[in-house]
Structure formats: C-alpha cells, structure tokens
Amino acid sequence: MNKSLPVSKGATVVNDHLRTLTARRQSWFGLKLPVKTALAQPAFHPLLRTIAPRIRGLKVGRLPAPIELTEVRGRAGGADFVLVEPFRCEIAKEFYWGKGRRTEPEDAFALDLMVALSADADVFLDIGAYTGVFTMAVLAANENVRAHLFEIIPAVVAGAEKNIDRNGFNARVTVHPTGVGSPDTWMKVPIGDGGSALPSFYSSAMHFDSDAEVRFTSLDALLPEMLAEVPDRDTQSQPGEGLPDGSVRGETPRVTVKIDVEGGENDVLAHGREFLSAFRPDILCEVLFDRAKPRELMSHLGEHSYHYYLVGEDRLYARTVIRPDAHLRDWLFTLKSPDQMRAAGYPVD
C-alpha cells in the first residue's frame, strides 16, 4: 500500500511524479475522477452493482463505491469495525463490494491471519498503514492491544485518523506521520487530496515537487517506547512464542508487525536488529515480485531464526527460502515451525 520509501536528504529532485506520463496514465489523463464519479452516482450505481459481479475476470474491488456512502462495516477474526469514506479509500470500497470482507481471498485471509496472530499481543505496529484497516481489525478483535500506525502521505494520515476516531480507538492508537527505515533519510511527500482516491501506490522511485518533508525513524529507535508498553496484567511465559526465555517473557510486551512499504522491507529490517532480538515479533510482510530483494531479506531474518510462509487464499505455504510470487504478495515471518503453526490451528502446507 502506499508507503513510499525514503529519498536521501540532499538528493536532487529530477521531476514531479504527479506530472509524469506514468501518473497521467494512472489518472486516465484526467478522466479517472469524472468517470469514477459518474459510476458512483445513485442513478447509475445500482445497475453497476448488478452487472459487475457477472463479468468474468473483472476485479469488482477496483470499482467505485456509491458516492453518497459515508462508511462501510468490515469484519475480520470475528470482530466488526468501520471504515469511512469508501468512495475515497481504496480498501474501504473493497469491503463495500465484498459485503464486509476484502474482495481478493488472499487479502481477506491475510487480514484474518494478522488478527489471529495478534489475539494476545500487547502492541501492534502497522508500518505502511494506508488508512489503517489492519489497525482497525486488530484493535476490534483484541481489546487490550495498543497500536502504532505509520503513514507518510498527509491526506492518507487524515483518512486513518478518521477511521480511528469513528471506531473509538483514539486512546489506543499512536499515529506516526513518518516512515520506518533508516533514521538518516528524508522524503518529500505530496500534499493535496490525492486525486481520484487516497494514494496507495507511491514508491521510492517517485519524486515530488513539494514543500512537505518527513524524516524516517527506525525500528530500533522505537525500542524504548515499545518496552514501555509492558502490560499491567500478569504476563506469564508461553512456550513457542519466540522470546529468549521465560523470565524475559514476563517483562516484555508481545509485539506483532505488519509491513507494507512497496519494496522497502529490507530498509525497515536492516535498522531493526535490536528490535527483532528483543521482541521476535510475528511479521506479516508484503514482498513484491518485481521489487523484492529476497536474498537480503533472508539475511535480515535468518540471524533471528525466522521461518517463512507464503500467504495463500486460505492457507500458509511453508518455504525454506523466500521466492517472490507473481500473484501472492504477503508473507508471514515467525519463529514458529510448521508443526507449531499447525498445532496452533493454522492451515499449513
């Protein structure tokens, strides 16, 4: 999802991505918003709703939601939550078309998986959060967890804050309008409303002519803040949870992490070695077929003895190496072996 990656401070901005041919094509040369608006009108949308699901090969989740619809209800892991502004939010409109679920089965399964893994978590990190669907789902299912949400695009941050407020999670979420990677990097970020939808596709190859600039933080820099999130309740050691020993387990919060940074996961993990050593979190990570550097990724994870699982439509596929898949984007990295995952009730092939 969004989460552009950092451009080193002082780097020359060659152009403005929003003015490039690629961006113009993505906006259908200015026609996307008026076409989308027309399809979302009350007079036309009922017909679209009837016909679209019958068109073979059409991904209905990409179609607009009704323009007058202010919110949509979602469900994951047995808990309900709300996402606002489905006409503007690319994820919320999926829940509209999917009747409360994400429209692609592998995406729906990944969300359920993160909710299940976070059922006993004390802290959830949503890195590259977009409007925060994972945060909403995890907090709805676990009333004790606190979340830290990271997003760099101002308009998208505002959308995430609206979702947090609508779900009543203000006291349980810390919003960080910054990226996660190297603390020595900065990025110019676009301002404005994002065009036809809140942007979810910006990457590190894009430059923006903007006065807005964000500095990135690192996972290791977050370590003191995370250690302060020790729960008040009595926390006992549980076998197989991947922390060094039971005595540490009783004082260290249980942490889960979602990373969706358009190919920048190596930057996140390279500056998080102490964080990974302290928490050994379960990590759900997007690994893009055309951008990933799996050898480097495995080097970051291997020193902490992580297992790798490709996330499928309804199950996990245990892998000994990370090979990016052209269709399935999400991977689970965890200390739990396939046998431990099966014993915990997760479907693993």
ZAPAVEX-619140 format. One record per residue: x, y, z of N, C-alpha, C in turn; residue in three letters. Coordinates in steps of 0.001 Angstrom, whole numbers, plus 500000, padded with zeros to 6 digits. Layout:
N
XYZXYZXYZALA...
END
This chain:
349
500861498854500000500000500000500000500882501174500000MET500789502126500217501382503379499937502798503373500323ASN503112503989501211504383503857501861505556504015500954LYS505724505139500390506895505406499625508097505285500501SER509191504992499884510386504826500637511218506090500579LEU512186506241501477512880507497501619513827507827500484PRO513961509105500249514992509630499361515984510367500241VAL517267510093500098518259510696500982518178512210500930SER518352512835502078518312514286502140519429514862501281LYS519078515848500501520053516451499620520019515886498213GLY519245514790498000519154514221496663518426515177495737ALA518809515179494485518204516080493518516851515547493076THR515841516385493141514528516008492654514495516247491152VAL514454515158490398514542515254488949513261515808488361VAL512133515388488878510849515847488371509794515619489431ASN508578515913489063507445515667489949506666514496489373ASP506589513412490134505897512223489634504478512539489179HIS503825513446489869502438513749489534502295514349488141LEU503408514799487556503361515375486212503940514439485150ARG504332513245485545504926512315484594503859511623483760THR504311511002482667503390510261481807502764509093482559LEU503557508444483420503025507323484205501858507763485075THR502025508877485774500959509380486639499747509805485825ALA499994510399484663498879510828483815498106509622483301ARG498822508548482979498132507324482561497313506741483698ARG497888506762484903497161506231486060495882507007486324GLN495876508278485976494671509103486160493807509132484905SER494161508265483942493455508234482656493464509618482012TRP494603510282482121494789511623481554493697512595482020PHE493401512471483319492445513378483930491006512910483901GLY490739511770483270489359511291483130488923510363484262LEU489874509865485053489528508845486042488531509354487069LYS488774510544487611487874511068488633486467511308488097LEU486271511980486942484901512159486457484208510846486102PRO484951509874485533484342508578485222483944507862486505VAL484846507853487465484562507216488749483369507877489431LYS483308509194489379482193509923489983480878509568489311THR480891509445487988479670509088487261479189507692487644ALA480118506734487731479747505362488090479235505260489517LEU479598506221490353479206506186491766477903506918492050ALA477295507512491029476067508272491239474891507349491551GLN473954507794492389472809506951492770472000506455491583PRO471930507234490512471108506843489370471723505688488583ALA473035505563488625473712504564487804474263503394488604PHE474627503639489850475357502623490609474580501317490818HIS473260501336491045472554500054491205472734499124490009PRO472764499684488798472990498865487609474401498288487621LEU475373499117488007476754498647488107476873497528489130LEU476190497678490232476231496674491298475661495339490812ARG474674495384489925474043494170489413474896493490488349THR475456494279487457476155493726486300477591493323486614ILE478298494135487374479741493950487559480138492560488062ALA479461491988489072479889490674489563479756489559488531PRO479016489797487463478798488768486446479814488828485312ARG480662489836485321481650489987484259482901489206484631ILE483181488167483859484304487288484158485623488060484096ARG486444487858485111487760488481485137487790489888485706GLY486625490470485942486584491829486488486815491801487994LEU487762492574488475488012492694489910487098493784490457LYS485988493370491049484978494340491468485494495274492552VAL486501494840493307487042495689494358487682496960493848GLY487949497016492551488531498221491967487470499225491524ARG486227498814491529485149499709491117484789500655492256LEU484226501813491941483894502777492995482708502343493841PRO482702502802495072481540502655495949480608503838495699ALA479354503745496114478419504864495919478961506151496529PRO478815507234495814479403508493496243478776509005497533ILE477511508622497782476837509117498978477099508247500207GLU477759507098500025478027506186501135479135506758502017LEU478853506951503285479820507596504178480725506608504903THR480290505363505051481102504380505753480655502978505387GLU481505502018505682481196500622505415481697499793506592VAL480983498737506895481366497879508016482172496693507502ARG483251496397508210484082495255507875484105494252509014GLY484582493043508696484644492002509709485892491152509473ARG486610490879510537487793490019510471488015489398511837ALA488325488122511851488602487458513113487449487484514092GLY486224487548513581485052487536514440484689488872515044GLY485366489942514646485082491269515200484742492244514080ALA483866493193514391483438494199513421484179495513513642ASP484346496254512555484934497586512603484354498395511456PHE484660499683511427484099500585510420485232501280509675VAL485062501424508367485962502219507536485148503326506881LEU485648504531506937484891505676506429485320506019505003VAL484487506810504348484745507372503023485141506319501985GLU484295505315501749484644504278500773484792504787499345PRO484221505931499023484424506480497684485867506931497491PHE486527507335498578487897507839498509488945506793498903ARG488566505858499750489517504886500291489481503594499475CYS490626503199498927490690502015498084490398500726498846GLU490704500690500123490431499493500916488973499459501359ILE488446500594501779487051500630502225486095500215501114ALA486391500614499875485480500238498786485506498731498542LYS486642498070498849486669496613498758485667495988499723GLU485580496543500919484650495998501904483206496247501486PHE482974497308500738481633497540500189481291496450499179TYR482170496235498216481900495238497183481965493817497737TRP482784493599498751482916492272499334481941491996500461GLY480999492901500673479969492750501711480597492491503081LYS481555493334503432482182493241504741483500492504504766GLY483935492018503600485215491314503505486017491899502353ARG487325491730502377488137492123501228487793491229500044ARG487867491780498855487351491070497687488278489972497179THR489579490095497379490505489047496959490728488091498132GLU490533486777497930490603485835499061491933485843499794PRO493045486023499073494342486041499755494489487273500642GLU493855488387500251493898489592501085493024489430502325ASP491865488804502143490979488553503280491637487594504275ALA492297486562503752492968485601504624494130486250505373PHE494880487127504695495999487814505352495512488673506512ALA494376489332506332493826490157507408493392489285508581LEU492691488186508295492295487262509357493520486702510081ASP494554486400509315495781485849509893496417486827510873LEU496516488102510481497133489092511360496304489287512623MET494990489259512483494114489379513645494332488202514595VAL494416486994514048494616485811514885495974485846515584ALA497008486217514863498346486282515457498449487353516535LEU497593488364516439497616489478517395496604489314518520SER495993488146518617494926487946519603495410488141521032ALA496686487828521300497226488020522650498362489037522654ASP498440489860521614499512490856521530499233492034522454ALA500299492658522902500199493897523670500384495118522774ASP501183494952521716501491496059520814501435495565519375VAL500801496351518515500748496064517080501327497245516319PHE502293496977515441502883498014514600502351497868513182LEU501746498921512676501184498946511325502061499874510484ASP503042499306509803504036500082509059503635500127507592ILE503334501328507107502736501460505784501257501160505905GLY500590501943506733499243501590507191498140501924506206ALA498397502826505243497332503402504428496295503966505399TYR495020503653505254494018504215506164493769503342507391THR494603502319507582494606501612508855493688500425508997GLY493389499714507909492466498589508033493007497525508981VAL494309497246508944494859496238509851494771496706511300PHE495019497977511535494897498513512890493469498390513393THR492492498751512552491095498680512972490703497241513304MET491105496302512446490721494908512649491374494319513893ALA492667494588514083493379494041515242492823494608516542VAL492570495911516591492055496527517812490620496117518094LEU489843495882517047488463495446517258488410494056517878ALA489367493204517516489360491825517997490068491650519337ALA490988492543519672491770492439520909491637493749521675ASN490869493734522744490586494970523476491761495446524321GLU492808494637524433493950495011525268495137495558524482ASN495151495362523176496318495736522388496350497237522118VAL497568497786522057497789499158521614498470499116520255ARG498193500113519423498737500130518068499563501380517822ALA500576501219516991501364502336516477501243502289514957HIS500694503345514394500378503402512967501335504361512273LEU501965503903511193502948504693510459502479504910509024PHE502391506169508631501954506529507269502562507882506924GLU502996508052505668503751509253505320502985510290504515ILE501903509913503843501191510855502984500146511604503812ILE500221512928503905499324513675504802497839513379504604PRO497368513311503356495947513054503123495543511670503609ALA496451510709503483496162509348503933496193509269505455VAL497127509989506069497155510069507537495820510592508055VAL495293511623507400493999512183507809492899511140507686ALA492947510323506628491964509258506472492066508219507568GLY493293507857507942493490506902509033492958507458510350ALA493196508737510585492717509357511825491192509374511878GLU490544509537510739489079509478510712488589508082511085LYS489254507054510589488869505691510944489088505415512426ASN490199505887512948490483505701514376489404506361515221ILE489057507582514870488034508313515617486674507635515506ASP486317507191514304484999506568514097484860505283514894ARG485938504541515061485894503282515802486132503459517299ASN486395504688517727486605504949519144487922504429519678GLY488945504386518817490236503827519208491281504889519543PHE490881506125519697491842507218519887492811506967521030ASN492323506410522129493173506209523301494123505025523146ALA493930504237522089494722503012521931495655503047520721ARG495660504137519990496485504227518781497371505465518839VAL498636505290518535499543506410518322499816506512516829THR499482507652516243499695507868514812501050508535514610VAL501877507922513787503196508465513465503191508884511996HIS503144510180511697503158510622510294504570510590509726PRO505128509413509673506517509237509243506686507846508662THR507821507625508011508148506307507507509055505572508469GLY509264504288508195510161503465509001511239502907508083VAL512478503100508471513612502655507667514887503151508299GLY515684503874507541516894504482508086516561505840508684SER517017506122509901516724507422510523517467508579509865PRO518357508285508939519110509339508257518476509746506928ASP517290509266506655516664509559505372515445510453505545THR515207511218504507514075512128504449513346511894503131TRP512113512365503062511378512260501806510419513421501669MET510403513996500483509379514984500154508104514225499814LYS506996514634500402505735513925500185504713514868499573VAL503855514355498709502861515211498063501782515645499036PRO501313516848498852500181517336499621498968517395498698ILE497813517648499251496597517637498450495781516402498758GLY494679516227498012493738515149498337494031513847497616ASP495015513814496727495401512560496083494694512252494785GLY493828513122494302493166512875493026491904512056493178GLY491774510992492369490532510220492356490375509336493582SER491459509093494319491398508276495540492617508587496389ALA492552508234497657493727508371498510494817507454497970LEU496013507972497702497040507195497002497569506032497826PRO497755504898497135498263503709497812499408503060497049SER499980503760496079500937503117495188502257503862495073PHE502488504896495838503728505649495708504927504796496132TYR506041504998495440507232504200495722508466505087495780SER509580504486496124510823505235496297511363505794494990SER510906505267493863511382505770492566510710507082492183ALA509732507490492938508964508688492609509476509885493396MET509560511013492725509960512264493364508797513245493275HIS508685514088494275507570515028494324508082516440494564PHE507541517361493804507856518776493980506949519306495080ASP507429519238496307506587519545497458507419520196498549SER506774521052499319507427521657500476507273520797501724ASP506435519763501640506226518875502783507306517797502788ALA507928517598503936509029516654504043508910515890505354GLU509159514592505299509113513781506517510466513113506730VAL510828512975507989512037512238508341511638510851508820ARG512395509861508404512085508490508776512662508157510150PHE512023507197510794512542506649512035512939505204511775THR513466504532512770513855503130512618513152502284513668SER513078500986513398512532500078514403513344500139515691LEU514656500194515562515490500234516767515252501502517581ASP514961502617516907514673503858517631513372503759518408ALA512495502848517987511210502665518666511318501739519873LEU512454501084520029512600500070521070512261500580522467LEU512777501735522916512424502198524271510925502418524449PRO510283502983523425508843503229523524508073501918523594GLU508511500917522827507829499626522849508030498913524189MET509230499000524737509492498357526026508667498983527139LEU508288500243526964507460500919527962506019500447527923ALA505667499685526883504292499209526737504065497906527497GLU504768497714528609504591496497529396503190496494529980VAL502412495441529754501038495415530248500969495367531758PRO499899495920532297499689495907533740499332494515534247ASP498683493723533367498252492406533818499458491489533993ARG499280490426534764500353489466534991500615488710533699ASP501817488787533192502154488165531918503052486966532172THR502612485783531786503360484568532016504006484088530721GLN505099483394530880505764482830529715504878481793529055SER504888481806527705504155480807526957505116480131525991GLN505100478808525905506055478107525055505846478436523589PRO506972478473522852506887478637521410506650480044520943GLY506696481022521818506402482380521388507649483136520951GLU508800482492521011509956483039520330510792484037521089GLY510486484323522344511340485227523105512441484420523792LEU513516485070524164514697484330524615514445483341525742PRO513704483697526774513407482771527857512210483285528629ASP511724482460529561510509482799530278510630484033531134GLY511810484268531724511946485429532591511812486716531802SER512393486739530579512248487923529739510805488074529303VAL510148486937529005508790486965528503507857487681529464ARG508098487536530761507202488142531723507283489649531771GLY508350490241531226508535491679531303508461492364529940GLU508402491612528874508455492160527531507089492067526868THR506601493161526311505301493103525641505347492200524415PRO504249491556524146504124490752522933503821491694521772ARG504592491593520715504504492536519600504247491789518300VAL503347492313517481503165491842516112503339493028515171THR503749492723513939504114493781512991503543493470511615VAL503010494493510966502643494397509549503478495410508781LYS504114494957507696504963495824506875504446495815505444ILE504134496992504927503664497131503546504276498413502992ASP505492498311502452506252499511502105506765499496500668VAL506043498840499782506335498892498349507795498593498020GLU508322497533498604509679497114498281510746497571499251GLY510381498295500300511368498824501233511518498035502513GLY511042496784502523511090495998503753512518495766504238GLU513487495692503333514871495499503776515389496696504564ASN514988497901504165515377499088504928514771499056506330ASP513532498593506414512870498504507720513627497546508632VAL513921496346508125514526495315508959516012495557509209LEU516702496186508254518132496451508432518393497367509614ALA517440498222509920517580499155511038516683498731512209HIS516479497414512324515647496901513401516203495650514046GLY517512495462513995518107494236514528517886494101516030ARG518060495194516776517836495138518223516358494923518525GLU515503495547517737514057495383517902513672493917517705PHE514171493296516639513847491896516377514405490989517464LEU515591491285517947516182490471519013515386490566520305SER514855491748520588514126491958521842512744491330521822ALA512056491414520682510641491028520652510350489766519846PHE511193489430518866510921488298517981509470488329517483ARG509022489436516912507603489549516565507219488668515380PRO505960488260515344505389487725514118505241488894513152ASP505650488702511894505663489782510914504894489361509672ILE503875490109509316503204489949508030503783491005507102LEU504362490575505984505124491497505139504763491319503671CYS504471492428503003504282492388501560505653492259500892GLU505770491301499974507005491081499218506627491095497739VAL506958492168497058506521492357495681507431491617494701LEU506821490983493723507535490157492753508593490952491999PHE508282492199491636509180492978490789510083493946491556ASP509991493959492885510796494913493646511592494280494783ARG511226493090495179511843492474496357513301492102496101ALA514064492064497191515437491568497180515493490439498209LYS515054489242497804514850488166498778516120487700499476PRO517247487719498782518486487269499428518830488166500621ARG518717489470500413518978490413501503517938490263502604GLU516690490062502209515616489897503188515876488689504074LEU516290487576503470516571486375504256517764486576505185MET518714487402504776519860487653505656519432488401506906SER518480489321506765517993490061507933517204489154508874HIS516417488252508307515552487395509114516279486155509622LEU517222485648508831517881484400509175518654484463510477GLY519256485601510780520030485704512015519153485630513254GLU517840485748513074516908485629514199516106484330514141HIS516479483428513228515875482086513124514401482115512736SER514034483013511857512649483081511395512345481969510392TYR511091481513510426510535480638509394509752481500508408HIS509636480991507158508986481752506099507733481019505617TYR506640481773505479505391481209504973504789482154503935TYR504514481629502757503780482385501755502300482326502110LEU501635483474502096500218483543502478499359483312501242VAL498581482232501261497718481898500142496298482379500343GLY495385481814499563493990482236499622493288481731500875GLU493721480581501392493081480040502591494041479240503456ASP495333479355503177496321478590503939497708479208503788ARG498612478711504604500011479128504541500827478044503844LEU501829478472503096502727477545502423504121477707503016TYR504569476692503751505892476751504375506971476732503299ALA507943477617503437509025477715502464510366477773503197ARG511383477186502600512722477258503180513485478474502667THR513051479030501542513632480261501004512493481174500568VAL512778482457500478511788483431500026511941483614498523ILE510932483189497773510877483425496333509611484220496055ARG509732485496495724508541486318495484507618485676494458PRO506332485769494730505306485163493884504616486256493070ASP504333485961491812503728486965490938502295487286491325ALA501632486384492036500223486599492399500044486853493889HIS500701486064494715500559486182496168501657487097496703LEU501260488177497346502221489204497764502667489081499215ARG501843488503500072502101488555501510502836487316502006ASP503736487568502946504491486504503603504373486677505113TRP504368485550505811504447485563507272505839485119507675LEU506470485906508533507759485558509118507547485370510618PHE507867484197511129507617483876512531508646482866513022THR508852482821514335509736481812514911509068480450514986LEU507780480385514776507047479127514908507295478228513697LYS507593476978513977507812475989512928506475475588512308SER506495474916511158505231474437510580504424473572511542PRO505090472690512277504360471853513231503727472697514331ASP504435473701514812503870474583515834502692475386515281GLN502802475835514050501699476571513439500476475675513276MET500679474450512833499551473524512693498927473229514050ARG499771473030515056499252472748516396498440473913516937ALA498774475125516495498038476316516928496769476535516116ALA496533475672515118495290475751514364495373476439513017GLY496580476764512564496728477434511273496899476398510161TYR496210476557509039496377475615507919497709475847507213PRO498566474833507205499903474953506625500167473781505689VAL500596474076504487501032473052503535502554473098503411ASP
END
